[in-house]
């Protein structure tokens, strides 16, 4: 049985008619036509589907649309703008991190929440915060450098 849901995504309100158990990922991609987050594993193990829900990173592939309520949802597209990119977006470009870009939602959204809460993290703290995320291209070292650079920029 479908229900009507109002989602606040990247500062805009959207109405979706969906089954309450529909994963937020499918609502964002299929119902709203967003190109991010990505479907990776469908089991919350890779992180490609990560979004912020009221500022907290969540794996949208296992988060039911009914669990979101009136929370503010932020996708990678809402993290910054071309005119004013988030420090992580700037650092990713400066460190030339992206390869295929498929996993970028998980890494950047997780790191953004971490850096918001942790000023001047150590390399070990960064690695711990990002554990559980997967990058099949093997850009882990560049990702760590970019997160460290962003932390210094936010400093």
C-alpha positions in Angstrom: 0.0 0.0 0.0 1.6 3.3 -1.1 1.7 6.3 1.1 2.5 10.0 0.5 5.9 11.1 1.8 7.4 14.6 1.7 11.2 14.5 1.5 13.5 17.5 2.1 16.4 16.8 -0.2 19.3 19.3 -0.6 17.0 22.0 0.7 14.1 21.3 -1.6 10.8 19.7 -0.7 9.7 16.7 -2.9 6.5 14.6 -2.6 6.8 10.8 -3.3 4.0 8.2 -3.4 5.7 5.0 -2.3 5.5 1.8 -0.2 6.7 2.7 3.3 9.4 0.0 3.0 10.9 1.5 -0.1 14.6 2.1 0.4 15.5 5.8 0.5 18.1 5.1 -2.2 15.3 4.1 -4.7 13.2 7.1 -3.8 16.1 9.4 -4.4 17.2 7.8 -7.7 14.0 6.4 -9.2 11.4 8.7 -7.9 13.3 12.0 -7.8 15.7 11.2 -10.6 18.9 12.0 -8.8 22.1 10.6 -10.1 23.6 10.2 -6.7 23.8 8.3 -4.3 24.7 5.1 -6.1 23.6 1.5 -5.6 26.6 -0.6 -4.7 25.9 -3.7 -2.7 22.4 -3.2 -1.3 23.6 -4.5 2.0 25.1 -1.3 3.6 28.6 -2.8 3.3 30.2 -0.6 0.6 28.9 2.9 1.3 28.2 4.0 -2.3 24.6 4.9 -1.2 25.6 7.2 1.7 23.6 10.4 2.3 23.3 12.6 5.4 20.0 12.4 7.3 19.9 15.4 9.6 23.7 15.6 9.3 24.4 12.0 10.1 25.8 9.6 7.4 23.3 6.9 6.6 23.3 4.0 4.1 20.3 4.8 2.0 20.1 1.3 0.5 18.8 -0.1 3.9 17.0 3.0 5.2 13.2 2.8 4.6 11.6 6.0 3.3 9.2 5.8 6.2 12.1 6.0 8.7 13.2 9.4 7.4 10.2 11.4 8.4 10.8 15.2 8.0 14.5 14.9 8.3 16.8 17.0 6.1 18.5 14.7 3.5 21.7 15.8 1.9 23.3 14.0 -1.0 26.7 14.6 -2.5 25.1 17.2 -4.8 24.0 19.2 -1.8 27.3 19.2 0.0 28.6 22.2 -1.8 28.1 24.2 -5.0 30.3 24.9 -8.0 30.7 28.4 -6.7 31.3 27.4 -3.1 32.5 23.8 -2.9 32.8 21.9 0.3 36.5 21.7 1.4 36.4 18.0 0.8 35.3 18.6 -2.8 38.2 21.1 -3.3 40.6 18.6 -1.7 39.4 15.7 -3.8 40.2 17.8 -6.9 43.5 19.0 -5.7 44.6 15.5 -4.8 43.1 14.1 -8.1 41.2 11.4 -6.2 38.3 10.5 -8.5 38.8 7.5 -10.7 35.5 6.0 -11.7 33.7 8.1 -8.9 31.2 5.3 -8.1 32.1 5.1 -4.4 32.6 8.9 -3.9 29.3 9.4 -2.2 30.2 7.1 0.7 33.7 8.5 1.2 32.8 12.2 1.0 29.6 12.1 2.9 31.1 10.0 5.7 34.2 12.2 5.8 32.2 15.4 5.8 30.2 14.4 8.9 33.4 13.2 10.6 35.3 16.4 9.9 32.4 18.5 11.0 32.6 16.8 14.4 36.4 16.2 14.7 38.8 19.1 14.2 42.4 18.3 13.5 42.0 14.5 13.3 45.0 12.2 13.2 45.6 9.9 10.3 44.5 6.9 12.5 41.3 8.7 13.4 40.6 9.4 9.7 41.3 5.8 8.8 39.0 4.6 11.6 36.2 7.0 10.6 36.3 5.7 7.0 36.6 2.0 7.8 34.0 -0.1 6.1 33.9 1.9 2.9 35.0 0.3 -0.3 36.8 1.7 -3.4 37.4 -0.8 -6.1 39.7 1.5 -8.0 42.2 1.5 -5.1 42.4 5.2 -4.5 42.4 4.8 -0.7 45.8 6.6 -0.3 44.6 9.6 -2.3 41.3 9.6 -0.4 43.2 9.8 2.9 45.4 12.6 1.6 42.3 14.5 0.5 40.5 14.1 3.8 43.6 15.2 5.6 43.9 18.2 3.3 40.3 19.1 3.8 40.7 18.9 7.6 43.6 21.4 7.4 41.5 23.7 5.2 38.7 23.5 7.7 41.1 23.9 10.5 
